[in-house]
Amino acid sequence: MSYHNPYTPPRKSATFDDATLAEIRRAAATGIYDIRGAGTKRKLPHFDDLLFLGASISRYPLEGYREKCDTSVVLGTRFAKKPIRLKTPITIAGMSFGALSGNAKEALGRGATIAGTSTTTGDGGMTDEERGHSEMLVYQYLPSRYGMNPRDLRRADAIEIVIGQGAKPGGGGMLLGQKISDRVAQMRNLPKGIDQRSACRHPDWTGPDDLEIKILELREITDWEKPIYVKVGGSRPYYDTALAVKAGADVVVLDGMQGGTAATQDVFIENVGMPILACIRPAVQALQDLGLHRSVQLIVSGGIRSGADVAKALALGADAVAIGTAALVALGDNDPKWEEEYQKLGTTAGAYDDWHEGKDPAGITTQDPELAARLDPVAAGRRLANYLKVMTLEAQTIARACGKNHLHNLEPEDLCALTMEAAAMAQIPLAGTSWYPGKGGF
Ligand SMILES: Cc1cc2nc3c(=O)[nH]c(=O)nc-3n(C[C@H](O)[C@H](O)[C@H](O)COP(=O)(O)O)c2cc1C
């Protein structure tokens, strides 16, 4: 005989919540793991958990409309004969042709060039559209070696050796067959229409000593002109930064777990890596311990959305930031104007993340010629340039309010933390105190 308790309403489990139950059912029905694009969707300690302490009596603000606040940055000052000079510290992160359409890559180049910043190739080689429309182009050198050739190394303005990405430290790339068009197949030397998983380890090195040799090799090929960046996913930022610097990097790129991806297993995106907030201070500490903070530049990324995020990253010690997801949104990704089509794909604007399927209504994460043609690279490039301008102005406004005549003069003392987690991770005192967990004493 069953007993129904009329006094207690039915109660769902917090552990086995609706999303968990749905995922178990999906896995049981299909037998394959879930792949998707974009970054982690769980809530993590982030820049929102930090606030600026504007100047008052003890600090003197700068006059917004009369006193200058410089936003420029030079990357690659350690060894390169031709460092990269940017008007804004906001760069465009590496996103591959293959993951993105040719028009999207062109739009990124156009937008970055108007804003006076650099853009970056990705796990698929360099396209002519992208090179042609990017005044400063960073060329990624990845474990897959797709599209890699010495000619393009020399056509680049800087080289970024990718060890890992924040969305999947330890994991390699994925490009599903739907997106392997004739052109993508030809550029990557792959069969058309067949799923590919690219390597997670570089084929010709197993550790930091080999990395040093590789960096020297790349410098020789490019006549010691180009800055060499090393990109790592945020997992052990102190040691990874120290080892990259020891191996000879001019610039370290550190991508936290909020960082976007074109296609990765959901379980990876949500469970591997550390939030960028927890990565910056250890990386800066490594540079300081080596006496190279500001001589080797640090670019950070992972969930950067606004000028406030930029200013906070710089105040924690970064020299520049990189954006991926936000740049795609500025181009037109997830725009509600495509809502009807998102609904047909079983999703909604703001949640569309099946970037691996190549059916993007906005024409950005696709190789379908009809969909790709929907994105006007000139108009999209202009939108990106506007967005970069707004973010730069926002960061400048905050820096002036903190009394700084250069964004790089922002410092940890300009910040306070709203939560214990953020205080501990960013080593910034909890608001109203002079203490953060791990500092000891009050
Ligand atoms: C569509 C897409 C494609 C990407 N492709 C690459 C890639 O080819 N190589 C790489 O190092 N990172 C790649 N990334 C990661 C970005 O370079 C960057 O680390 C990340 O997007 C930064 O985080 P954000 O998206 O929150 O700004 C990709 C990201 C996206 C969104």
The ligand as a Tripos MOL2 file, in Angstrom:
@<TRIPOS>MOLECULE
LIG
   31    33     1     0     0
SMALL
NO_CHARGES

@<TRIPOS>ATOM
      1 C1         34.3810   30.8490  -31.8000 C.3       1 LIG1
      2 C2         35.6420   30.7480  -31.0320 C.ar      1 LIG1
      3 C3         36.7530   30.1570  -31.6080 C.ar      1 LIG1
      4 C4         37.9390   30.0540  -30.9100 C.ar      1 LIG1
      5 N1         39.0420   29.5040  -31.5270 N.ar      1 LIG1
      6 C5         40.2400   29.5030  -30.8870 C.ar      1 LIG1
      7 C6         41.4210   29.0850  -31.5430 C.ar      1 LIG1
      8 O1         41.4000   28.6920  -32.7100 O.2       1 LIG1
      9 N2         42.5870   29.1410  -30.8610 N.ar      1 LIG1
     10 C7         42.6460   29.6050  -29.5670 C.ar      1 LIG1
     11 O2         43.7300   29.6440  -28.9810 O.2       1 LIG1
     12 N3         41.5450   30.0000  -28.9170 N.ar      1 LIG1
     13 C8         40.3570   29.9850  -29.5550 C.ar      1 LIG1
     14 N4         39.2460   30.4810  -28.9160 N.ar      1 LIG1
     15 C9         39.3920   31.0540  -27.5620 C.3       1 LIG1
     16 C10        39.7210   32.5400  -27.6380 C.3       1 LIG1
     17 O3         40.9750   32.7430  -28.2350 O.3       1 LIG1
     18 C11        39.7760   33.1990  -26.2460 C.3       1 LIG1
     19 O4         40.7280   32.5160  -25.4630 O.3       1 LIG1
     20 C12        38.4420   33.2390  -25.5320 C.3       1 LIG1
     21 O5         37.3940   33.4030  -26.4440 O.3       1 LIG1
     22 C13        38.4490   34.3880  -24.5360 C.3       1 LIG1
     23 O6         37.3060   34.3780  -23.7340 O.3       1 LIG1
     24 P1         35.9620   35.1810  -24.0650 P.3       1 LIG1
     25 O7         35.3370   34.4430  -25.1870 O.co2     1 LIG1
     26 O8         35.1630   35.0670  -22.8220 O.co2     1 LIG1
     27 O9         36.3180   36.5750  -24.4220 O.co2     1 LIG1
     28 C14        38.0380   30.5530  -29.5770 C.ar      1 LIG1
     29 C15        36.9170   31.1540  -29.0050 C.ar      1 LIG1
     30 C16        35.7400   31.2640  -29.6950 C.ar      1 LIG1
     31 C17        34.5670   31.9490  -29.0460 C.3       1 LIG1
@<TRIPOS>BOND
     1     1     2 1
     2     2     3 ar
     3     2    30 ar
     4     3     4 ar
     5     4     5 ar
     6     4    28 ar
     7     5     6 ar
     8     6     7 ar
     9     6    13 1
    10     7     8 2
    11     7     9 ar
    12     9    10 ar
    13    10    11 2
    14    10    12 ar
    15    12    13 ar
    16    13    14 ar
    17    14    15 1
    18    14    28 ar
    19    15    16 1
    20    16    17 1
    21    16    18 1
    22    18    19 1
    23    18    20 1
    24    20    21 1
    25    20    22 1
    26    22    23 1
    27    23    24 1
    28    24    25 2
    29    24    26 1
    30    24    27 1
    31    28    29 ar
    32    29    30 ar
    33    30    31 1
@<TRIPOS>SUBSTRUCTURE
     1 LIG1         1 GROUP 0 **** ****
